[in-house]
Amino acid sequence: MKIGILITGHAPDMVLPDMGDYDAFMARMLDGHGFEFEAYAVVDQEFPTGPEAADGWLITGSKHGAYEDHPWIPPLEDLIRDIAASNRPLVGICFGHQIIAQALGGKVIKHPDGWRVGATRYDIEGQPLTLNAWHQDQVVEAPAGAEIVGHADGCKIAAMRMGERIFTVQPHPEYEAAMIDALIEHRAKGVVPEPLRAHARGLLDTPTDNTAMAARIADIFKKGG
């Protein structure tokens, strides 16, 4: 089964030699589930021919806002709607969660309560999961017909399902502690308030449930493909 990865932002330069770009993060997360991958850097205007180019689709995180005026966002929203209409499985993570919601009629904003960073406890489909957060933007209105299946303190819409084939999550199950550490040191300065950086740094050794979430995502692809 081929999963098309839609890259909506690039990993910081300092992590590229050891960790790769965001498509590499996604491939590692789903390693062992039998998928093959093809990546499209939509952030650089590199788009697939259409939904039929892959059996399922995965949208990455990004430093950009879904509501920002970038030339690649309208065609990405069109592609999301085409994928949804094609009944192919579609999964979004962080920005992916937000842009899917927006494309299908929801609303995304820069949340007035500020950033969520580091290991965070979520309730997703009735299961407590600890996953790494790194976001200020949030989905504040779900699309019509979407089921809100995840939440956390300060994040009311942390996961959504739209039918059997679309699943989105706000946190980052593809991020291990090393990536959070790199973000704290290289991307958060002057952006994330220092108390939050310190709090996230203190949680770097917290075990996460990335494997459980990866299995849930893999199941979406396998059952929907």
C-alpha contacts under 8 A as a table, 3 or more apart, distances in Angstrom:
res1	aa1	res2	aa2	distance
1	M	34	G	7.39
1	M	35	F	5.28
1	M	36	E	6.20
1	M	55	D	6.16
1	M	56	G	7.91
1	M	225	G	7.75
2	K	35	F	5.88
2	K	36	E	4.79
2	K	37	F	5.45
2	K	38	E	7.17
2	K	54	A	5.43
2	K	55	D	5.33
2	K	56	G	6.67
3	I	35	F	6.70
3	I	36	E	6.18
3	I	37	F	4.88
3	I	38	E	6.43
3	I	54	A	5.66
3	I	55	D	5.91
3	I	56	G	4.84
3	I	57	W	5.43
3	I	58	L	6.95
4	G	37	F	5.83
4	G	38	E	4.95
4	G	39	A	5.73
4	G	40	Y	7.30
4	G	53	A	7.51
4	G	54	A	5.37
4	G	55	D	7.50
4	G	56	G	6.22
4	G	57	W	4.77
4	G	58	L	6.21
5	I	23	D	6.28
5	I	26	M	7.94
5	I	37	F	6.91
5	I	38	E	6.11
5	I	39	A	4.57
5	I	40	Y	6.13
5	I	57	W	5.98
5	I	58	L	4.86
5	I	59	I	5.91
5	I	60	T	7.25
6	L	23	D	7.91
6	L	39	A	6.05
6	L	40	Y	5.09
6	L	41	A	6.11
6	L	42	V	6.07
6	L	57	W	7.35
6	L	58	L	6.13
6	L	59	I	4.80
6	L	60	T	6.30
7	I	10	H	7.30
7	I	22	Y	6.67
7	I	23	D	6.58
7	I	39	A	6.91
7	I	40	Y	5.93
7	I	41	A	4.61
7	I	42	V	5.71
7	I	43	V	6.39
7	I	59	I	6.42
7	I	60	T	5.48
7	I	61	G	7.66
8	T	41	A	6.55
8	T	42	V	5.79
8	T	43	V	4.70
8	T	59	I	7.15
8	T	60	T	5.92
8	T	61	G	6.38
8	T	62	S	5.44
8	T	95	F	7.83
8	T	96	G	7.96
9	G	22	Y	7.61
9	G	41	A	7.85
9	G	43	V	5.85
9	G	60	T	7.52
9	G	61	G	6.60
9	G	62	S	4.31
9	G	63	K	6.28
9	G	64	H	7.19
10	H	21	D	6.00
10	H	22	Y	6.32
10	H	62	S	6.97
11	A	15	V	6.84
11	A	16	L	6.64
11	A	20	G	7.46
11	A	21	D	5.17
11	A	22	Y	5.93
12	P	15	V	5.78
12	P	16	L	6.74
12	P	186	H	7.89
12	P	187	R	7.63
13	D	16	L	5.37
13	D	17	P	7.98
14	M	17	P	7.10
15	V	18	D	5.72
15	V	19	M	5.49
15	V	20	G	6.66
15	V	179	M	7.74
15	V	182	A	7.36
16	L	19	M	5.32
16	L	20	G	4.23
16	L	21	D	5.87
17	P	20	G	5.99
19	M	24	A	7.18
19	M	25	F	7.19
20	G	23	D	7.70
20	G	24	A	5.49
20	G	25	F	7.11
21	D	24	A	5.49
21	D	25	F	6.79
22	Y	25	F	5.00
22	Y	26	M	6.43
22	Y	60	T	6.68
22	Y	61	G	7.67
23	D	26	M	5.13
23	D	27	A	6.22
23	D	39	A	6.41
23	D	60	T	7.50
24	A	27	A	5.05
24	A	28	R	6.15
25	F	28	R	5.24
25	F	29	M	6.19
25	F	174	E	5.68
25	F	175	Y	7.37
26	M	29	M	5.02
26	M	30	L	6.35
26	M	60	T	7.80
26	M	174	E	6.00
27	A	30	L	5.26
27	A	31	D	5.90
27	A	37	F	7.20
28	R	31	D	4.95
28	R	174	E	7.56
29	M	173	P	7.35
29	M	174	E	5.31
29	M	210	N	7.67
29	M	211	T	7.55
29	M	214	A	6.09
30	L	33	H	5.92
30	L	35	F	7.60
30	L	214	A	5.96
30	L	215	A	7.70
30	L	218	A	6.86
31	D	34	G	7.27
31	D	35	F	7.68
32	G	35	F	7.86
33	H	218	A	6.75
38	E	54	A	7.98
40	Y	46	E	5.64
40	Y	47	F	5.88
40	Y	48	P	6.72
41	A	44	D	5.41
41	A	45	Q	6.65
41	A	46	E	5.06
41	A	47	F	7.03
42	V	45	Q	4.65
42	V	46	E	4.61
42	V	47	F	5.41
42	V	72	W	6.52
42	V	76	L	7.31
43	V	46	E	7.19
43	V	72	W	6.08
44	D	72	W	7.48
45	Q	72	W	5.77
48	P	51	P	7.60
48	P	53	A	6.38
49	T	52	E	7.66
49	T	53	A	6.37
50	G	53	A	5.81
50	G	79	L	6.94
50	G	82	D	7.63
50	G	83	I	7.86
51	P	54	A	6.43
51	P	55	D	7.97
51	P	79	L	7.21
51	P	82	D	6.52
51	P	83	I	5.09
51	P	86	S	6.89
51	P	88	R	7.49
52	E	55	D	6.91
54	A	57	W	6.87
55	D	88	R	6.43
55	D	89	P	7.43
55	D	225	G	5.88
56	G	88	R	5.53
56	G	89	P	4.76
56	G	90	L	5.96
56	G	221	F	6.18
56	G	225	G	6.38
57	W	88	R	7.55
57	W	89	P	6.20
57	W	90	L	4.75
57	W	91	V	6.27
58	L	90	L	5.88
58	L	91	V	4.80
58	L	92	G	5.71
58	L	93	I	7.82
58	L	96	G	7.78
59	I	90	L	7.94
59	I	91	V	6.35
59	I	92	G	4.70
59	I	93	I	6.26
59	I	95	F	7.72
59	I	96	G	4.68
59	I	97	H	7.85
60	T	92	G	6.46
60	T	93	I	5.54
60	T	94	C	7.07
60	T	95	F	6.52
60	T	96	G	5.34
61	G	93	I	5.84
61	G	94	C	5.07
61	G	95	F	4.47
61	G	96	G	5.76
62	S	65	G	7.67
62	S	94	C	7.67
62	S	95	F	5.60
64	H	68	E	7.16
64	H	95	F	7.76
65	G	68	E	5.24
65	G	95	F	7.33
65	G	137	D	7.12
66	A	73	I	7.30
66	A	95	F	6.91
66	A	98	Q	6.51
66	A	99	I	5.38
66	A	102	Q	7.39
66	A	108	V	6.96
67	Y	108	V	6.81
67	Y	109	I	7.32
69	D	73	I	7.47
70	H	73	I	5.65
70	H	74	P	7.97
71	P	74	P	6.69
71	P	75	P	7.82
72	W	75	P	5.72
72	W	76	L	6.16
73	I	76	L	4.99
73	I	77	E	6.15
74	P	77	E	5.09
74	P	78	D	6.29
75	P	78	D	4.91
75	P	79	L	6.14
76	L	79	L	4.98
76	L	80	I	6.16
77	E	80	I	5.00
77	E	81	R	6.31
77	E	99	I	7.17
77	E	100	I	7.33
77	E	102	Q	7.92
77	E	103	A	4.92
78	D	81	R	5.21
78	D	82	D	6.21
78	D	103	A	7.46
79	L	82	D	4.92
79	L	83	I	6.06
80	I	83	I	5.10
80	I	84	A	6.15
80	I	100	I	6.56
80	I	103	A	6.75
81	R	84	A	5.06
81	R	85	A	6.13
81	R	103	A	6.79
81	R	104	L	6.79
82	D	85	A	5.04
82	D	86	S	6.13
83	I	86	S	5.01
83	I	87	N	6.53
83	I	88	R	5.97
83	I	89	P	7.82
83	I	90	L	7.25
84	A	87	N	5.40
84	A	88	R	6.55
84	A	89	P	7.75
84	A	90	L	7.32
84	A	166	I	7.60
85	A	88	R	7.94
87	N	165	R	6.85
87	N	224	G	7.89
88	R	165	R	6.61
88	R	224	G	6.55
88	R	225	G	6.17
89	P	165	R	4.41
89	P	166	I	5.76
89	P	220	I	6.67
89	P	221	F	5.60
89	P	224	G	5.33
89	P	225	G	6.15
90	L	165	R	6.17
90	L	166	I	4.79
90	L	167	F	6.53
90	L	221	F	7.72
91	V	96	G	7.48
91	V	97	H	7.60
91	V	166	I	5.82
91	V	167	F	4.97
91	V	168	T	5.37
91	V	217	I	7.27
92	G	95	F	7.24
92	G	96	G	3.87
92	G	97	H	4.37
92	G	98	Q	7.72
92	G	100	I	6.83
92	G	167	F	6.71
92	G	168	T	4.56
92	G	169	V	6.34
93	I	96	G	4.56
93	I	97	H	4.96
93	I	168	T	5.95
93	I	169	V	5.12
93	I	170	Q	5.78
93	I	171	P	6.76
93	I	172	H	6.45
94	C	97	H	5.02
94	C	98	Q	6.38
94	C	135	H	7.43
94	C	168	T	7.95
94	C	169	V	6.15
94	C	170	Q	4.20
94	C	171	P	5.72
94	C	172	H	6.53
95	F	98	Q	4.92
95	F	99	I	5.98
95	F	170	Q	7.51
96	G	99	I	5.27
96	G	100	I	6.06
96	G	168	T	7.24
97	H	100	I	5.50
97	H	101	A	6.31
97	H	139	V	7.99
97	H	159	A	7.70
97	H	168	T	4.69
97	H	169	V	5.49
97	H	170	Q	5.85
98	Q	101	A	5.15
98	Q	102	Q	6.18
98	Q	108	V	6.28
98	Q	138	Q	6.87
98	Q	139	V	5.79
98	Q	170	Q	7.61
99	I	102	Q	4.97
99	I	103	A	5.91
99	I	108	V	7.98
100	I	103	A	5.14
100	I	104	L	6.17
100	I	168	T	7.80
101	A	104	L	5.36
101	A	105	G	6.34
101	A	106	G	4.84
101	A	107	K	6.80
101	A	108	V	7.67
101	A	139	V	7.06
101	A	142	A	6.22
101	A	143	P	5.89
102	Q	105	G	5.26
102	Q	106	G	4.53
102	Q	107	K	5.36
102	Q	108	V	6.43
102	Q	143	P	7.47
103	A	106	G	7.13
104	L	143	P	5.72
104	L	144	A	7.96
105	G	142	A	7.44
105	G	143	P	4.74
105	G	144	A	6.85
106	G	139	V	7.28
106	G	140	V	7.66
106	G	141	E	5.03
106	G	142	A	4.62
106	G	143	P	4.16
106	G	144	A	7.44
107	K	139	V	5.78
107	K	140	V	5.76
107	K	141	E	4.87
107	K	142	A	6.74
107	K	143	P	7.78
108	V	137	D	6.76
108	V	138	Q	5.57
108	V	139	V	4.42
108	V	140	V	5.85
108	V	141	E	7.17
109	I	137	D	5.48
109	I	138	Q	5.77
109	I	139	V	6.68
109	I	140	V	7.00
110	K	114	G	7.69
110	K	136	Q	5.90
110	K	137	D	4.22
110	K	138	Q	6.47
111	H	114	G	5.63
111	H	115	W	7.84
111	H	136	Q	5.90
111	H	137	D	5.37
111	H	138	Q	6.01
113	D	154	G	7.64
114	G	136	Q	5.45
115	W	134	W	7.35
115	W	135	H	5.66
115	W	136	Q	4.26
115	W	137	D	7.89
115	W	192	V	6.83
115	W	196	L	7.88
116	R	133	A	5.85
116	R	134	W	5.73
116	R	135	H	5.52
116	R	136	Q	6.25
116	R	196	L	7.99
117	V	120	T	7.71
117	V	132	N	7.02
117	V	133	A	4.74
117	V	134	W	4.51
117	V	135	H	6.64
117	V	196	L	6.95
117	V	197	R	7.49
117	V	200	A	5.94
118	G	131	L	7.92
118	G	132	N	4.90
118	G	133	A	5.09
118	G	134	W	6.52
118	G	180	I	6.65
118	G	199	H	7.78
118	G	200	A	4.51
118	G	201	R	7.48
118	G	203	L	6.60
118	G	204	L	7.29
119	A	130	T	6.26
119	A	131	L	5.45
119	A	132	N	4.32
119	A	133	A	6.25
119	A	200	A	6.93
119	A	203	L	6.07
119	A	204	L	7.24
119	A	206	T	6.64
119	A	208	T	7.21
120	T	130	T	5.37
120	T	131	L	5.53
120	T	132	N	5.89
120	T	133	A	6.36
120	T	152	A	7.81
121	R	128	P	6.76
121	R	129	L	5.73
121	R	130	T	4.41
121	R	131	L	6.59
121	R	152	A	6.51
122	Y	128	P	5.69
122	Y	129	L	5.19
122	Y	130	T	6.02
122	Y	131	L	7.27
122	Y	150	G	6.87
122	Y	151	H	5.82
122	Y	152	A	4.75
122	Y	153	D	7.92
122	Y	158	A	7.78
123	D	126	G	5.76
123	D	127	Q	5.41
123	D	128	P	4.60
123	D	129	L	6.18
123	D	150	G	5.39
123	D	151	H	5.54
123	D	152	A	6.34
124	I	127	Q	5.24
124	I	128	P	6.45
124	I	129	L	6.93
124	I	149	V	5.70
124	I	150	G	4.07
124	I	151	H	6.63
124	I	158	A	7.84
124	I	159	A	6.76
125	E	149	V	5.08
125	E	150	G	6.06
126	G	149	V	7.86
126	G	150	G	7.93
129	L	208	T	7.43
129	L	209	D	5.73
130	T	207	P	7.44
130	T	208	T	4.97
130	T	209	D	5.44
130	T	210	N	7.95
131	L	171	P	6.15
131	L	172	H	6.42
131	L	173	P	5.94
131	L	208	T	5.32
131	L	209	D	6.03
131	L	210	N	6.50
132	N	171	P	5.78
132	N	172	H	5.37
132	N	173	P	6.67
132	N	175	Y	6.55
132	N	176	E	7.68
132	N	180	I	7.70
132	N	208	T	7.38
133	A	170	Q	7.51
133	A	171	P	4.67
133	A	172	H	5.91
134	W	171	P	6.96
134	W	172	H	7.39
135	H	138	Q	7.59
138	Q	155	C	7.33
138	Q	157	I	7.61
138	Q	170	Q	7.81
139	V	142	A	6.76
139	V	157	I	6.16
139	V	158	A	7.97
140	V	156	K	7.59
140	V	157	I	6.77
142	A	146	A	6.17
142	A	147	E	7.99
142	A	148	I	7.47
142	A	157	I	7.63
142	A	160	M	7.97
143	P	146	A	5.47
145	G	162	M	6.78
146	A	160	M	6.42
146	A	161	R	5.83
146	A	162	M	4.75
146	A	163	G	7.63
147	E	160	M	5.52
147	E	161	R	5.18
147	E	162	M	6.24
148	I	157	I	6.17
148	I	158	A	7.71
148	I	159	A	6.02
148	I	160	M	4.56
148	I	161	R	6.60
149	V	157	I	7.75
149	V	158	A	7.55
149	V	159	A	5.31
149	V	160	M	5.23
149	V	161	R	6.73
150	G	156	K	7.54
150	G	157	I	6.14
150	G	158	A	4.75
150	G	159	A	4.28
150	G	160	M	6.69
150	G	169	V	7.80
151	H	155	C	5.72
151	H	156	K	4.85
151	H	157	I	5.41
151	H	158	A	4.61
151	H	159	A	6.74
152	A	155	C	5.03
152	A	156	K	6.26
152	A	158	A	6.74
153	D	156	K	7.29
155	C	158	A	5.90
157	I	160	M	7.18
157	I	170	Q	7.86
158	A	169	V	5.66
158	A	170	Q	4.93
158	A	171	P	7.26
159	A	167	F	7.33
159	A	168	T	5.34
159	A	169	V	4.26
159	A	170	Q	6.17
160	M	167	F	5.72
160	M	168	T	5.23
160	M	169	V	6.69
161	R	164	E	7.23
161	R	165	R	7.86
161	R	166	I	5.64
161	R	167	F	4.62
161	R	168	T	6.62
162	M	165	R	6.90
162	M	166	I	5.07
162	M	167	F	6.54
163	G	166	I	6.24
164	E	167	F	7.97
164	E	220	I	7.45
164	E	224	G	6.89
165	R	220	I	6.22
165	R	221	F	7.52
165	R	224	G	5.37
166	I	220	I	7.69
167	F	217	I	7.75
167	F	220	I	7.43
169	V	172	H	7.78
172	H	175	Y	5.50
173	P	176	E	7.80
173	P	209	D	7.53
173	P	210	N	4.66
173	P	211	T	7.80
173	P	213	M	6.41
173	P	214	A	6.91
174	E	210	N	6.80
175	Y	178	A	7.82
175	Y	179	M	5.84
175	Y	180	I	6.88
176	E	179	M	5.66
176	E	180	I	6.77
177	A	180	I	5.14
177	A	181	D	6.08
177	A	204	L	5.39
177	A	205	D	7.14
178	A	181	D	5.06
178	A	182	A	6.22
179	M	182	A	5.00
179	M	183	L	6.17
180	I	183	L	5.05
180	I	184	I	6.11
180	I	200	A	8.00
180	I	204	L	7.49
181	D	184	I	5.12
181	D	185	E	6.28
181	D	201	R	6.79
181	D	204	L	7.23
182	A	185	E	5.17
182	A	186	H	5.84
182	A	187	R	7.54
183	L	186	H	5.25
183	L	187	R	4.83
183	L	188	A	5.97
184	I	187	R	6.12
184	I	188	A	5.03
184	I	189	K	7.13
184	I	197	R	6.04
184	I	200	A	7.84
184	I	201	R	7.35
185	E	188	A	6.44
185	E	189	K	6.81
186	H	189	K	6.58
187	R	191	V	7.56
188	A	191	V	5.08
188	A	192	V	4.98
188	A	193	P	7.99
188	A	197	R	7.33
189	K	192	V	6.32
189	K	193	P	7.90
189	K	194	E	7.78
190	G	193	P	7.18
192	V	196	L	6.71
192	V	197	R	6.56
193	P	196	L	5.53
193	P	197	R	6.45
194	E	197	R	4.93
194	E	198	A	6.11
195	P	198	A	5.10
195	P	199	H	6.10
196	L	199	H	4.91
196	L	200	A	6.10
197	R	200	A	5.18
197	R	201	R	6.08
198	A	201	R	5.01
198	A	202	G	6.22
199	H	202	G	5.18
199	H	203	L	6.63
200	A	203	L	5.14
200	A	204	L	6.60
201	R	204	L	5.44
202	G	205	D	7.55
203	L	206	T	5.32
209	D	212	A	5.43
209	D	213	M	6.49
210	N	213	M	5.19
210	N	214	A	6.01
211	T	214	A	5.02
211	T	215	A	6.21
212	A	215	A	5.18
212	A	216	R	6.39
213	M	216	R	4.96
213	M	217	I	6.24
214	A	217	I	5.08
214	A	218	A	6.06
215	A	218	A	5.01
215	A	219	D	6.10
216	R	219	D	5.11
216	R	220	I	6.54
217	I	220	I	5.17
217	I	221	F	6.67
218	A	221	F	5.22
218	A	222	K	6.18
219	D	222	K	5.04
219	D	223	K	5.91
220	I	223	K	5.50
220	I	224	G	5.79
221	F	224	G	5.20
221	F	225	G	5.51
222	K	225	G	5.46
